[in-house]
Amino acid sequence: MATVVAQSHFIFGLRTGVTNNLCFFDEQTVVFPSGNNCVCYNTVQKCQRFIPGSEKSRGMRALAISANRRYLAVSEYGEKATVTVYDLQHEQGRKRKVLTAGDTLVQEFVCMAFSPDSKYLIGQTGSPEWMLMFWLWEKQKVLVSVKTTNSNNPITQVSFNPYNNMQVCVSGTGVFKLFRYSEGALKQSSFPKVETINFLCHTWTAAEQVIAGTSTGRLLVFESGNLRREINITSKTIKKNKDTDVDEAPTVSSITAILSYSKGFVCSVGPGTVCLFEKTEEDSYRKSRDIQIPPDPYRNEVTQAECQEIDTMCISPAEETLAISTDQAQLYSISLSAEEKHHFEFLFQSFHSKSITGLSICIRKPLIATSSLDHSVHIWNYETKVLELYKEFQEEAYSLALHPTGLFILVGFADKLRLMSLLIDDIRTFKEFTVRGCRECAFSHGGHMFAAVNGNVIHIYSFTSFENVLNLKAHNRKVCGIEWSLDDSRLVSCGMDGAVYEWNTQTGKRESENVLKSCSYTGVAFSSDCKTILAVGTHLTLKEIQDCQVLREVPDTAIAVSHCGRVIFTGTSSGTIRAIKYPLPIQKEWITYQAHCGPVTKVSLNEGRGLKSSKQIIHTEEILATKSDLEEKMQQMLELKMHLEELQMENEYQLRLKDMSYNEKIKETSDKFTQQIESLKAAQQVLYLQAMATEMEKQEHEYQESSAEVTVKHSKELKDLELSYSQKLIVEHERYQDLQHKHQRMQEDYENQLKSAEESKTQALERLTQHYEAKLQEKTQLLAQCQDDAQQQIREFKEIVKQVEEDEEKMIHDIQIKYEKKLHTEKETNTNLKGETGIMTQKLYSLQRQINDKSTDINNLEKERQGQLGLIRSLESDIEDLKRQIAGHEKTSQDKDNTIASLKKKNQELEKLKFVLDFHLNELKKQIEPQQDDISEKKARIHQLEEELVQIDKSNTQLKLIISELRLKLRTRDKEMHKEMQKAKDLETYLQRLKSDLHSCAGFIQDPRKLKDSVQMMYARYVPQTKEVEKSSVDEDIQRVFCRQRDHLERTVNSLKMKLAKSAEEHEKVYVRIMKENVTLITEINELRKELFALKTQIKDYKAQLATFKKSNKSRPSSEPSSTQKAKHEDVS
């Protein structure tokens, strides 16, 4: 059995109904129960480690983790409940201790808790005992037990005081008690009156303070075991009213979980909501944050998340992460440091919230498909450990089967069997089959066919043409299991009628059968060679069937055979998985693995991973996607790209504008600052020179004064120091002389002491030597005496040994004589018996001859009997066949009579229906006519609106052309303006030159010749330009006119811009209005089309009913028309 080994790989799901079913091992690892295992899941590495439950337990009931997060306590219920403590720091979760309730029989431990130092463990037993057990768990010793409540008031939680090892709190329905362990007993230390309150949870927030949550949504604060106040959940402060009435009406939903941490505490407030309360300076609490469970993105119902009650909460050791578990088997977490987050996230993935009904696996992809009672179908990837797809339906999915390619899935519902395609983000139906209540379905190994069960009939369809190829009918009751052979040539089925049939899928005929009416089969499988059939049923045994006979039986409930054929994996009623060698062993030899806490109903096996096989299966990565989805996504991508480009252009333009503006501002500021810096430098230099001069003078004066003062002070200090040091020297000399005298005295004293000590030592040594010599003499005398005694004892012992040996020799001689006499008698009896055996052997040979003769006679008779029995069986089978035929004929005759009567009734009803349908047809035609008129009117309106849109587009184009022309005119006028400005600058330069020449001429006033020459020179230079001056005056008039025209054109441009903006706004408004009208019209047209389609389908159904009615009338015998005509006349009347 060493070759048949399986190992747990990954678990999807959470087990509810376990108290404290989620806890942190470290900052990245959480521990939660799943099936009959405890899972240690690392949230960063996405890997799992498993701690299996014990074999004899019926399941887990509660968990508890120690304060140092090293030990995990697991409570398991059964005939005798146990608490197992595991060491989590060990890689495989080593089992440390197993605790019990001692002599008392206890079926379960409801809740548990470790002490703060992890030495003690408390456990609360269930009904009817309700005992609180107090263990010193490392020694497996029950220190004390006490009854906490009765069966009417169950306990919900127990806990240790984190500040005191010996104090325990117990809460439940009408129970809130504090116990203290002292002198070997648990003594109740508080007696609050809380009989009418249902406590669901509690937590310690201080050494003497406990906050408890109730089923009516109240947070009650207990101090030293007495009710002090109540925390108001709605407001952000605490009610300070100490005289609160305990029996008030409930205000909010129940508080199912509460947990304290360093800043305050966390509690659940109704379904799907968690509140964080922080401690204030006034020893009160205020609500700081609300966190909610978000709606599941895979679920159709929005309120599904709001209905989840929070079962357990836990905080990581560094108080960084808060994790919760809900009653719908979901795990959520949130980072407490990210205060902007107000919604939980999935800690792992979305699990099934109810029991799983269907399980399937494919070859070409690492996928597992599951269906559940929660109306959902999950597609898991067992390599990446990720939920690939999820779909929730309106009704329950009874069964499912994955296509071998992993691209399609069959799902059986109450009304139909749906074939769906697994798209990239959805599970979409593309074909439906009229198979009602399909509880079992399966694809062939090649994927070209699939089988579906409808009650006691198996339908086989072609996957390529979707046609019903075969209908296999033989079972009397529901079919519970089907399995294809490896070559898809055969199909095996089992049912509630105790029958196992093997079918040929080409001809539809039965090849073998085995019926055991006392057993209802639930699962069936072929062996690897497809020669034998393996089936399981209500007998909870695995039956090996070959040639219509059961060969062997092994106890099991579900089955899966490996493709290599050497191993069979089976599930049991207790939830374990067994690995059994094939062929089945004679003795009960198998390996058992812990899996579930209930019966295993489905087992599927995938070839390739973990199993040694010559074939290497390559997983494909293809994904289905519809053309419409791809086109939509491509269009979205194009739109987003366009939008991105537009945004980039806008950003670039804005950045350029900003750069321009910032550059201008920088230049302005730099110019200003340079000017200011230069002015400041000049002022600073002046001030610096002045300040330096004044400071130099001040420093020189101060230096002279200070130097004079220092010289005076220095002379005084020198004199004082000389006097003081002379006095100190005299004093120190006197001290030195005194110390010398003392030193001499001390030396003399120490010499005297040393002499006295040496004398005392010599005396003490002499005394000790005398004492120990006396003791030695005593001990030597004692030793001599002991040696004499020992020699005497040795002599006595030797004499005793001699006497004993003599006695034994006498006894041995007597016994020898007795046994020699017995031997002689036995030899005589032996000789007599040999003679008798010779006589008996002769008799035996004669009897054997007689027996052989008689056996030959018996064999001949048996052969004759078997021949007669064969004849009898054949005759009996013929009789049964004849009886079946007779019964069938009788049933067919009765059925025909019944069908004739029912057809007559149906004929009458159909005639009535025809009259009603004609009337309905006329009414529907009348209703359709006005709707068609509305459609035509709305189409005309759409046409008008489209024409208006075309006209608006034309007007827009015209306006754009006008704007472009005006821009061109503006550019030409700008050029002309630049020319005129250049002319004006030239004229200014001429004027400046003339002024300079005139100024030089004015210098020659006293010299007339030079003045004349200079005037002539000026005349020669500037007289020909007088015309230009006149022209310049004329040009000024032209410039004024040009300015007026420019102003006029600018005004016209501004007015046109205003008009364009208004027209654009009007155009947008008209466009939006037209779009809205189009949308409304399209919706109305779609509704009318739907109504038309529905009416057409109704008309088609009515016509089909009429056609069937007419056909049935034609196919009836001639005797029936007279009765139908009478019925018609009666209906008409």
Salt bridges, closest charged atoms under 4 A:
ASP87 OD2 - ARG70 NH2 3.23
ASP87 OD2 - ARG94 NH2 3.90
ASP87 OD2 - ARG96 NH1 3.97
GLU108 OE1 - ARG61 NE 2.93
GLU183 OE1 - LYS187 NZ 3.73
GLU223 OE2 - ARG229 NH1 3.10
GLU230 OE1 - ARG218 NH2 3.16
GLU278 OE1 - ARG286 NH2 3.51
ASP283 OD1 - LYS279 NZ 3.81
ASP296 OD2 - ARG299 NE 3.25
GLU345 OE2 - LYS341 NZ 3.61
ASP374 OD2 - HIS352 ND1 3.50
GLU383 OE2 - HIS619 ND1 3.25
GLU392 OE1 - ARG299 NH1 3.03
GLU395 OE2 - ARG418 NH1 3.70
ASP415 OD2 - ARG418 NH2 3.64
ASP426 OD1 - LYS391 NZ 3.41
ASP426 OD2 - ARG428 NE 3.66
GLU432 OE1 - LYS416 NZ 3.07
GLU432 OE2 - ARG418 NE 3.12
GLU440 OE2 - LYS602 NZ 2.79
ASP488 OD1 - HIS445 ND1 3.40
ASP497 OD1 - HIS475 ND1 3.40
GLU502 OE2 - ARG490 NH1 2.34
GLU513 OE1 - ARG510 NH1 2.64
GLU544 OE1 - ARG552 NH1 2.97
ASP556 OD1 - ARG578 NH1 3.69
ASP629 OD2 - ARG428 NH2 3.30
GLU705 OE2 - HIS701 NE2 2.67
GLU732 OE2 - ARG735 NH1 3.55
GLU828 OE2 - HIS824 NE2 3.18
ASP881 OD1 - ARG884 NH1 3.75
GLU911 OE2 - LYS1128 NZ 3.88
GLU947 OE2 - HIS943 NE2 3.05
ASP997 OD2 - ARG1021 NH1 3.37
ASP1007 OD2 - LYS1010 NZ 3.93
ASP1037 OD1 - ARG1040 NH1 3.50
GLU1077 OE2 - ARG941 NH2 3.95
GLU1077 OE2 - ARG1073 NH1 3.57
GLU1084 OE1 - LYS938 NZ 1.98
GLU1120 OE1 - ARG1116 NE 3.23
